Amino acid sequence: MKKILVPVDFSATAENAADYATDLAHGIGARVELLNVFQFPNFLLLPHFWYGRLMNIGS
């Protein structure tokens, strides 16, 4: 099975890439799979950001 993996971020460029991949897939008998990855903002990953919020639970 042939697959074309297309990363998308909902931008116009990603839409163009998906269109191109679709056309290519039709030509070679492949299927297109779209992949969107979300990254949390860095400040959400820092322990000090959550520490104060967790200490206030139940207060």
LINDAFEN-V9145 format. One record per residue. RES is the residue in one letter. NEAR is the number of other C-alpha atoms within 12 Angstrom. Layout:
<<RES	NEAR> <RES	NEAR>>
This chain:
<<M	9> <K	14> <K	17> <I	24> <L	21> <V	26> <P	21> <V	22> <D	18> <F	17> <S	12> <A	11> <T	14> <A	19> <E	17> <N	17> <A	24> <A	26> <D	20> <Y	18> <A	26> <T	23> <D	17> <L	20> <A	22> <H	16> <G	13> <I	15> <G	15> <A	17> <R	20> <V	26> <E	19> <L	21> <L	15> <N	14> <V	11> <F	11> <Q	10> <F	9> <P	9> <N	11> <F	11> <L	13> <L	12> <L	12> <P	12> <H	13> <F	14> <W	14> <Y	13> <G	12> <R	13> <L	12> <M	11> <N	9> <I	9> <G	6> <S	7>>
